[in-house]
Amino acid sequence: MPQHEKLNYVEFPSRDLVATKAFFSQVFGWQFEDYGPEYSAFGEEGLSGGFFLSDQCSTTATGAALLVFYSNDIHATLAKVEQGGGCIVKPLFDFPGGCRFHFTEPSGNEFAVWSESR
């Protein structure tokens, strides 16, 4: 059950719903439910959400919020992102408390992955 006044759902634009769904299914094991030809939802992925058909994309360069995945093995996740067709836009770097990299999925939306150590 959703918690009162807690984040519950996030929506992203997608230039190509088929490619976006294929990427997240292959790399992160997500499952989708389509609601017509212009919207597809995902759930139980830490935060539920969906992708809507749009020519826009969500990047930090345009002021968008950055959603960050956690990984127990950042090198394996980085390899899966690349193999799945993601583009690394900020290579692996260290920060106090861990390391992370940023990537875009096939529709151009930017995400990041972090871990406590390399």
C-alpha positions in Angstrom: 0.0 0.0 0.0 1.4 3.5 -0.8 2.6 5.5 2.1 1.0 8.8 2.9 3.1 11.7 1.5 6.0 9.5 0.3 7.2 9.4 -3.3 5.3 6.7 -5.1 5.5 7.1 -8.9 7.7 8.6 -11.5 7.1 9.2 -15.2 9.6 9.7 -18.0 9.3 10.7 -21.6 10.3 8.1 -24.2 11.1 8.7 -27.9 10.9 5.0 -28.5 8.8 2.9 -26.1 9.8 -0.4 -27.6 13.5 0.3 -27.3 13.1 1.8 -23.8 11.2 -1.3 -22.6 13.7 -3.7 -24.2 16.6 -1.9 -22.5 15.1 -1.9 -19.0 13.9 -5.5 -19.4 17.3 -6.7 -20.5 19.5 -4.8 -18.2 17.4 -4.6 -15.0 14.8 -7.3 -15.5 11.9 -4.9 -15.5 8.4 -5.9 -16.6 6.0 -3.5 -18.2 2.2 -3.2 -18.7 1.1 -1.2 -21.7 -1.8 1.3 -21.5 -2.4 1.9 -25.1 0.3 2.7 -27.7 1.7 5.8 -25.9 2.2 4.7 -22.3 3.9 1.8 -20.5 4.1 1.3 -16.7 6.6 -0.5 -14.5 6.2 -1.5 -10.9 8.0 -3.1 -7.9 11.4 -1.6 -9.0 12.0 0.4 -5.8 9.7 3.0 -7.2 6.8 2.4 -9.6 6.4 4.5 -12.7 5.9 4.7 -16.4 7.2 6.0 -19.8 5.0 8.2 -22.1 5.7 8.7 -25.8 7.4 12.1 -26.3 10.1 13.8 -28.3 11.6 15.0 -25.0 14.1 13.3 -22.8 15.1 13.7 -19.1 18.7 14.8 -18.5 20.6 16.6 -15.8 21.8 19.1 -18.5 18.2 20.2 -18.9 17.6 20.4 -15.2 15.8 17.1 -14.7 16.0 15.1 -11.5 18.5 12.2 -11.6 17.3 8.8 -10.5 20.1 6.6 -9.2 20.2 2.8 -9.1 22.2 0.9 -6.5 24.5 -1.9 -7.5 26.4 -4.6 -5.4 28.8 -5.0 -8.4 29.1 -1.7 -10.3 31.4 -3.2 -13.0 28.9 -5.9 -13.9 26.1 -3.4 -14.0 28.1 -1.0 -16.2 28.8 -3.9 -18.6 25.1 -4.8 -18.7 24.1 -1.2 -19.4 26.6 -1.0 -22.3 25.6 -4.5 -23.7 21.9 -3.4 -23.5 22.5 -0.3 -25.7 22.9 2.3 -23.0 25.4 5.1 -23.5 27.8 6.0 -20.7 27.7 9.8 -20.4 29.9 10.1 -17.2 32.4 7.3 -16.7 32.9 5.6 -13.4 34.1 8.2 -10.8 34.7 8.2 -7.0 32.9 10.4 -4.6 32.8 10.4 -0.7 31.1 7.2 0.2 31.4 5.4 -3.1 31.6 5.6 -6.8 29.1 5.9 -9.7 28.6 6.4 -13.4 25.8 8.0 -15.5 24.2 6.6 -18.6 21.4 7.3 -21.0 19.0 4.7 -22.2 18.0 4.4 -25.9 15.4 7.2 -25.6 18.0 9.6 -24.1 16.9 9.7 -20.5 19.8 10.0 -18.0 20.2 7.7 -15.0 23.1 6.8 -12.7 24.3 3.8 -10.8 26.3 3.9 -7.6 28.1 1.5 -5.3 30.0 1.7 -2.0 33.2 0.6 -3.7 34.8 -0.3 -7.0 
